[in-house]
């Protein structure tokens, strides 16, 4: 019987389905729990904008302080820059 790539893939997938816990434990040990922001906390927001004529290497891509106003989803937050500015949406 000739062993083809398709055969190896189906065998590997079948073996993984039998014992997935072997790979889950090392992954779970390395991951961190999700970090949720509380309402009213101050956060840094990633604003990747390119300014023509400016040297970009030393420029910070984050701006602060933004206040968390409400949570829109698991990773989306509505933030406010200061009392006079409007609201904007940020992703965690």
PyMOL commands that place a pseudoatom at each C-alpha (Angstrom):
pseudoatom trace, name=CA, resn=UNK, resi=1, chain=A, elem=C, hetatm=0, pos=[0.000, 0.000, 0.000]
pseudoatom trace, name=CA, resn=UNK, resi=2, chain=A, elem=C, hetatm=0, pos=[1.361, 3.394, -0.971]
pseudoatom trace, name=CA, resn=UNK, resi=3, chain=A, elem=C, hetatm=0, pos=[1.213, 6.008, 1.773]
pseudoatom trace, name=CA, resn=UNK, resi=4, chain=A, elem=C, hetatm=0, pos=[0.017, 9.305, 0.368]
pseudoatom trace, name=CA, resn=UNK, resi=5, chain=A, elem=C, hetatm=0, pos=[-0.249, 12.716, 1.885]
pseudoatom trace, name=CA, resn=UNK, resi=6, chain=A, elem=C, hetatm=0, pos=[-4.040, 12.435, 2.067]
pseudoatom trace, name=CA, resn=UNK, resi=7, chain=A, elem=C, hetatm=0, pos=[-3.755, 9.161, 3.984]
pseudoatom trace, name=CA, resn=UNK, resi=8, chain=A, elem=C, hetatm=0, pos=[-1.292, 10.719, 6.444]
pseudoatom trace, name=CA, resn=UNK, resi=9, chain=A, elem=C, hetatm=0, pos=[-3.548, 13.690, 7.011]
pseudoatom trace, name=CA, resn=UNK, resi=10, chain=A, elem=C, hetatm=0, pos=[-6.629, 11.570, 7.671]
pseudoatom trace, name=CA, resn=UNK, resi=11, chain=A, elem=C, hetatm=0, pos=[-4.668, 9.258, 10.001]
pseudoatom trace, name=CA, resn=UNK, resi=12, chain=A, elem=C, hetatm=0, pos=[-3.198, 12.199, 11.894]
pseudoatom trace, name=CA, resn=UNK, resi=13, chain=A, elem=C, hetatm=0, pos=[-6.601, 13.816, 12.271]
pseudoatom trace, name=CA, resn=UNK, resi=14, chain=A, elem=C, hetatm=0, pos=[-8.116, 10.540, 13.472]
pseudoatom trace, name=CA, resn=UNK, resi=15, chain=A, elem=C, hetatm=0, pos=[-5.338, 10.146, 16.058]
pseudoatom trace, name=CA, resn=UNK, resi=16, chain=A, elem=C, hetatm=0, pos=[-5.800, 13.704, 17.233]
pseudoatom trace, name=CA, resn=UNK, resi=17, chain=A, elem=C, hetatm=0, pos=[-9.547, 13.194, 17.636]
pseudoatom trace, name=CA, resn=UNK, resi=18, chain=A, elem=C, hetatm=0, pos=[-8.899, 10.170, 19.872]
pseudoatom trace, name=CA, resn=UNK, resi=19, chain=A, elem=C, hetatm=0, pos=[-6.532, 11.993, 22.259]
pseudoatom trace, name=CA, resn=UNK, resi=20, chain=A, elem=C, hetatm=0, pos=[-6.771, 15.795, 22.002]
pseudoatom trace, name=CA, resn=UNK, resi=21, chain=A, elem=C, hetatm=0, pos=[-5.916, 16.314, 25.680]
pseudoatom trace, name=CA, resn=UNK, resi=22, chain=A, elem=C, hetatm=0, pos=[-2.279, 15.547, 24.988]
pseudoatom trace, name=CA, resn=UNK, resi=23, chain=A, elem=C, hetatm=0, pos=[-1.961, 18.846, 23.134]
pseudoatom trace, name=CA, resn=UNK, resi=24, chain=A, elem=C, hetatm=0, pos=[-4.438, 20.904, 25.149]
pseudoatom trace, name=CA, resn=UNK, resi=25, chain=A, elem=C, hetatm=0, pos=[-2.535, 20.817, 28.430]
pseudoatom trace, name=CA, resn=UNK, resi=26, chain=A, elem=C, hetatm=0, pos=[0.722, 22.438, 27.194]
pseudoatom trace, name=CA, resn=UNK, resi=27, chain=A, elem=C, hetatm=0, pos=[-1.307, 25.092, 25.362]
pseudoatom trace, name=CA, resn=UNK, resi=28, chain=A, elem=C, hetatm=0, pos=[-3.468, 25.811, 28.403]
pseudoatom trace, name=CA, resn=UNK, resi=29, chain=A, elem=C, hetatm=0, pos=[-0.387, 26.218, 30.602]
pseudoatom trace, name=CA, resn=UNK, resi=30, chain=A, elem=C, hetatm=0, pos=[1.013, 28.928, 28.311]
pseudoatom trace, name=CA, resn=UNK, resi=31, chain=A, elem=C, hetatm=0, pos=[-2.136, 30.976, 27.767]
pseudoatom trace, name=CA, resn=UNK, resi=32, chain=A, elem=C, hetatm=0, pos=[-3.343, 33.690, 30.074]
pseudoatom trace, name=CA, resn=UNK, resi=33, chain=A, elem=C, hetatm=0, pos=[-6.939, 34.349, 31.045]
pseudoatom trace, name=CA, resn=UNK, resi=34, chain=A, elem=C, hetatm=0, pos=[-8.725, 37.156, 29.235]
pseudoatom trace, name=CA, resn=UNK, resi=35, chain=A, elem=C, hetatm=0, pos=[-8.218, 40.593, 30.766]
pseudoatom trace, name=CA, resn=UNK, resi=36, chain=A, elem=C, hetatm=0, pos=[-11.362, 42.658, 31.085]
pseudoatom trace, name=CA, resn=UNK, resi=37, chain=A, elem=C, hetatm=0, pos=[-11.384, 46.364, 31.789]
pseudoatom trace, name=CA, resn=UNK, resi=38, chain=A, elem=C, hetatm=0, pos=[-13.703, 47.832, 34.365]
pseudoatom trace, name=CA, resn=UNK, resi=39, chain=A, elem=C, hetatm=0, pos=[-15.910, 50.827, 33.662]
pseudoatom trace, name=CA, resn=UNK, resi=40, chain=A, elem=C, hetatm=0, pos=[-14.157, 54.082, 34.472]
pseudoatom trace, name=CA, resn=UNK, resi=41, chain=A, elem=C, hetatm=0, pos=[-10.632, 52.667, 34.219]
pseudoatom trace, name=CA, resn=UNK, resi=42, chain=A, elem=C, hetatm=0, pos=[-8.055, 54.495, 32.112]
pseudoatom trace, name=CA, resn=UNK, resi=43, chain=A, elem=C, hetatm=0, pos=[-6.459, 52.628, 29.215]
pseudoatom trace, name=CA, resn=UNK, resi=44, chain=A, elem=C, hetatm=0, pos=[-3.992, 53.141, 26.367]
pseudoatom trace, name=CA, resn=UNK, resi=45, chain=A, elem=C, hetatm=0, pos=[-5.517, 52.862, 22.883]
pseudoatom trace, name=CA, resn=UNK, resi=46, chain=A, elem=C, hetatm=0, pos=[-3.670, 51.707, 19.759]
pseudoatom trace, name=CA, resn=UNK, resi=47, chain=A, elem=C, hetatm=0, pos=[-3.996, 54.382, 17.070]
pseudoatom trace, name=CA, resn=UNK, resi=48, chain=A, elem=C, hetatm=0, pos=[-1.784, 53.342, 14.131]
pseudoatom trace, name=CA, resn=UNK, resi=49, chain=A, elem=C, hetatm=0, pos=[-1.673, 56.435, 11.961]
pseudoatom trace, name=CA, resn=UNK, resi=50, chain=A, elem=C, hetatm=0, pos=[1.075, 57.434, 9.564]
pseudoatom trace, name=CA, resn=UNK, resi=51, chain=A, elem=C, hetatm=0, pos=[2.015, 61.097, 9.569]
pseudoatom trace, name=CA, resn=UNK, resi=52, chain=A, elem=C, hetatm=0, pos=[3.725, 62.129, 6.317]
pseudoatom trace, name=CA, resn=UNK, resi=53, chain=A, elem=C, hetatm=0, pos=[7.110, 63.761, 6.826]
pseudoatom trace, name=CA, resn=UNK, resi=54, chain=A, elem=C, hetatm=0, pos=[7.555, 62.441, 10.375]
pseudoatom trace, name=CA, resn=UNK, resi=55, chain=A, elem=C, hetatm=0, pos=[10.003, 59.757, 11.448]
pseudoatom trace, name=CA, resn=UNK, resi=56, chain=A, elem=C, hetatm=0, pos=[7.843, 56.754, 12.430]
pseudoatom trace, name=CA, resn=UNK, resi=57, chain=A, elem=C, hetatm=0, pos=[10.378, 54.524, 14.171]
pseudoatom trace, name=CA, resn=UNK, resi=58, chain=A, elem=C, hetatm=0, pos=[10.351, 56.305, 17.526]
pseudoatom trace, name=CA, resn=UNK, resi=59, chain=A, elem=C, hetatm=0, pos=[6.703, 57.359, 17.468]
pseudoatom trace, name=CA, resn=UNK, resi=60, chain=A, elem=C, hetatm=0, pos=[4.406, 55.706, 19.984]
pseudoatom trace, name=CA, resn=UNK, resi=61, chain=A, elem=C, hetatm=0, pos=[1.428, 53.958, 18.389]
pseudoatom trace, name=CA, resn=UNK, resi=62, chain=A, elem=C, hetatm=0, pos=[-0.582, 54.218, 21.618]
pseudoatom trace, name=CA, resn=UNK, resi=63, chain=A, elem=C, hetatm=0, pos=[-2.348, 57.259, 23.013]
pseudoatom trace, name=CA, resn=UNK, resi=64, chain=A, elem=C, hetatm=0, pos=[-3.556, 57.776, 26.560]
pseudoatom trace, name=CA, resn=UNK, resi=65, chain=A, elem=C, hetatm=0, pos=[-5.487, 58.286, 28.774]
pseudoatom trace, name=CA, resn=UNK, resi=66, chain=A, elem=C, hetatm=0, pos=[-8.818, 57.053, 27.496]
pseudoatom trace, name=CA, resn=UNK, resi=67, chain=A, elem=C, hetatm=0, pos=[-11.625, 56.258, 29.911]
pseudoatom trace, name=CA, resn=UNK, resi=68, chain=A, elem=C, hetatm=0, pos=[-13.657, 53.066, 29.414]
pseudoatom trace, name=CA, resn=UNK, resi=69, chain=A, elem=C, hetatm=0, pos=[-17.324, 54.043, 29.095]
pseudoatom trace, name=CA, resn=UNK, resi=70, chain=A, elem=C, hetatm=0, pos=[-18.941, 50.683, 28.298]
pseudoatom trace, name=CA, resn=UNK, resi=71, chain=A, elem=C, hetatm=0, pos=[-18.195, 47.222, 26.951]
pseudoatom trace, name=CA, resn=UNK, resi=72, chain=A, elem=C, hetatm=0, pos=[-19.759, 46.492, 23.541]
pseudoatom trace, name=CA, resn=UNK, resi=73, chain=A, elem=C, hetatm=0, pos=[-18.673, 42.866, 23.152]
pseudoatom trace, name=CA, resn=UNK, resi=74, chain=A, elem=C, hetatm=0, pos=[-16.009, 40.428, 24.326]
pseudoatom trace, name=CA, resn=UNK, resi=75, chain=A, elem=C, hetatm=0, pos=[-13.142, 42.559, 22.954]
pseudoatom trace, name=CA, resn=UNK, resi=76, chain=A, elem=C, hetatm=0, pos=[-14.763, 45.870, 21.945]
pseudoatom trace, name=CA, resn=UNK, resi=77, chain=A, elem=C, hetatm=0, pos=[-15.001, 48.833, 24.301]
pseudoatom trace, name=CA, resn=UNK, resi=78, chain=A, elem=C, hetatm=0, pos=[-16.354, 52.331, 23.982]
pseudoatom trace, name=CA, resn=UNK, resi=79, chain=A, elem=C, hetatm=0, pos=[-13.824, 54.852, 25.264]
pseudoatom trace, name=CA, resn=UNK, resi=80, chain=A, elem=C, hetatm=0, pos=[-13.786, 58.602, 25.857]
pseudoatom trace, name=CA, resn=UNK, resi=81, chain=A, elem=C, hetatm=0, pos=[-10.623, 60.731, 25.630]
pseudoatom trace, name=CA, resn=UNK, resi=82, chain=A, elem=C, hetatm=0, pos=[-11.687, 63.514, 27.984]
pseudoatom trace, name=CA, resn=UNK, resi=83, chain=A, elem=C, hetatm=0, pos=[-14.817, 65.305, 29.177]
pseudoatom trace, name=CA, resn=UNK, resi=84, chain=A, elem=C, hetatm=0, pos=[-15.095, 67.526, 26.090]
pseudoatom trace, name=CA, resn=UNK, resi=85, chain=A, elem=C, hetatm=0, pos=[-14.377, 64.910, 23.411]
pseudoatom trace, name=CA, resn=UNK, resi=86, chain=A, elem=C, hetatm=0, pos=[-16.875, 62.513, 21.903]
pseudoatom trace, name=CA, resn=UNK, resi=87, chain=A, elem=C, hetatm=0, pos=[-17.012, 58.774, 22.300]
pseudoatom trace, name=CA, resn=UNK, resi=88, chain=A, elem=C, hetatm=0, pos=[-15.055, 56.360, 20.117]
pseudoatom trace, name=CA, resn=UNK, resi=89, chain=A, elem=C, hetatm=0, pos=[-14.874, 52.581, 19.879]
pseudoatom trace, name=CA, resn=UNK, resi=90, chain=A, elem=C, hetatm=0, pos=[-11.733, 50.636, 20.657]
pseudoatom trace, name=CA, resn=UNK, resi=91, chain=A, elem=C, hetatm=0, pos=[-10.844, 46.985, 20.390]
pseudoatom trace, name=CA, resn=UNK, resi=92, chain=A, elem=C, hetatm=0, pos=[-8.973, 45.231, 23.191]
for i in range(1, 92): cmd.bond("trace and resi %d" % i, "trace and resi %d" % (i + 1))
show_as sticks, trace
zoom trace
